[in-house]
């Protein structure tokens, strides 16, 4: 049996693949936001504007801070999930591997605490040369970035780091159901960190799941030309469901039953309605909270959300 947890971490990603057959659990990315950023709170609050006077709403939206209590008073009680607390609460403590899809901070914030408090034995990171603007990072993000660099260079005792690329044929990759579709060596030389992003096909009991990271059109165009991605069961929409991560030909070919959008504030270039042309169920963690799929060995698949919005 398998469980795939798409956590509600705001503007970022964290996915847990809990494999009960092998015990080799995988975490894809992490973002340890303490709470929704204020611009996201304002965007959510606006969706409830009909519940209060226009004048009152205008004052709130022009203020510097919107409290969680105020959001709850309007009927929005979906809190962000701390991935490390979630792992502890669900007794998921045997982490075989951590996959870093790419080096943006909303995909690696909390990685050092994950290692310190839970631990993991293996890491997948591309051998890239991209760096963030260090001056723009908070102190905790700087600690995470320094730790990430040590992981990338295989300098953390007790952790094995590998740098797999497209079509890596090492035995353990297909054994655990993973096929790496991207990046290849050409994309690895890009100055755009999103072009570095892993796109991974994961298969279990006849079900097919795509984890898209922050891949953009260049990546999806390459994948569309080189792989058959028909009949996908679950698609993790890339780049938080933005237009920049949406490539119509490949989404049409995938025709996913479920499309999951991990997002805090709805992007101005949100492509959810475009995904809905080819996917009957497009669900956002912002409104559903944590989304968990359970897949049985006989291919039966079930799902649950925290909140039915």
NORKAJO-V90077 format. One record per backbone hydrogen bond with DSSP energy under -1.0 kcal/mol. NH is the residue of the N-H (numbers start at 0). CO is the residue of the C=O. E is the energy in kcal/mol with one decimal. If there is no record, write none. Layout:
nh = <NH;NH>
co = <CO;CO>
e = <E;E>
This chain:
nh = <1;2;3;4;5;6;8;11;12;14;15;16;17;19;22;24;25;26;27;28;29;40;41;42;43;44;45;47;48;50;51;56;57;58;59;60;61;62;70;71;72;74;75;80;85;86;87;88;89;90;91;95;96;97;98;99;106;108;110;113;114;115;116;117;118;120;122;123;124;127;135;136;141;142;143;144;145;146;147;148;149;150;151;152;153;154;158;159;161;165;166;167;172;174;175;176;177;178;180;181;187;189;194;196;197;198;199;200;201;202;203;206;208;209;210;211;214;219;220;221;222;223;224;225;226;231;232;233;234;235;236;238;240;241;242;244;245;250;251;252;253;254;256;257;258;259;260;269;270;274;275;276;277;278;280;282;284;286;287;288;290;291;292;293;294;295;298;301;303;305;305;306;308>
co = <294;17;292;15;290;13;6;9;105;27;4;25;2;0;18;22;16;96;14;98;106;36;37;38;39;40;41;44;45;47;48;52;53;54;55;56;57;59;66;67;68;71;70;7;81;82;83;84;85;87;86;24;24;121;26;123;103;104;107;109;110;111;112;113;113;94;159;97;161;125;132;133;137;138;139;140;141;142;143;144;145;146;147;148;150;149;155;120;122;182;179;164;169;170;171;173;172;200;198;198;183;186;191;193;100;181;210;178;208;176;206;203;201;233;199;235;211;215;216;217;218;219;220;221;222;253;207;207;257;209;259;212;237;238;268;241;242;246;247;248;249;250;231;232;280;234;282;266;240;270;271;273;274;274;256;258;260;283;283;284;5;303;3;301;1;299;295;293;291;287;289;287;306>
e = <-2.2;-2.3;-2.6;-3.0;-3.2;-2.4;-1.3;-1.9;-1.4;-2.0;-2.2;-3.3;-3.4;-2.3;-2.0;-1.2;-2.3;-2.2;-3.1;-2.1;-1.9;-2.1;-2.5;-1.9;-2.5;-2.9;-2.3;-2.0;-1.7;-2.3;-1.4;-2.3;-2.5;-2.0;-2.1;-2.8;-1.3;-1.2;-1.9;-2.6;-1.9;-1.6;-2.3;-3.4;-2.6;-2.4;-2.0;-2.8;-1.8;-1.4;-2.7;-1.7;-1.7;-2.4;-3.1;-2.5;-1.9;-1.7;-1.9;-2.3;-1.9;-2.6;-2.9;-2.2;-2.7;-1.1;-2.4;-2.3;-2.1;-1.8;-1.8;-1.6;-2.3;-1.9;-2.1;-2.8;-2.5;-2.2;-2.8;-2.3;-1.7;-2.4;-2.9;-1.8;-2.1;-2.8;-1.9;-2.6;-2.6;-2.4;-1.9;-1.5;-1.6;-1.5;-1.4;-1.5;-2.1;-2.3;-2.6;-1.1;-1.9;-1.8;-1.5;-1.0;-1.6;-2.0;-2.1;-2.8;-3.2;-2.2;-2.1;-2.7;-2.8;-2.6;-2.7;-1.2;-2.3;-2.2;-2.9;-1.6;-2.5;-2.8;-1.6;-1.2;-2.0;-2.4;-2.1;-1.7;-2.6;-3.0;-2.0;-1.8;-1.1;-1.8;-1.9;-1.1;-1.6;-2.0;-2.7;-1.8;-2.7;-2.6;-1.1;-2.2;-3.1;-2.7;-3.0;-1.6;-3.2;-2.2;-1.9;-1.1;-1.9;-1.3;-1.1;-2.8;-2.4;-1.1;-2.6;-2.0;-2.5;-2.5;-2.5;-2.8;-2.9;-3.1;-2.3;-2.7;-1.9;-1.3;-1.2;-2.1;-1.5>
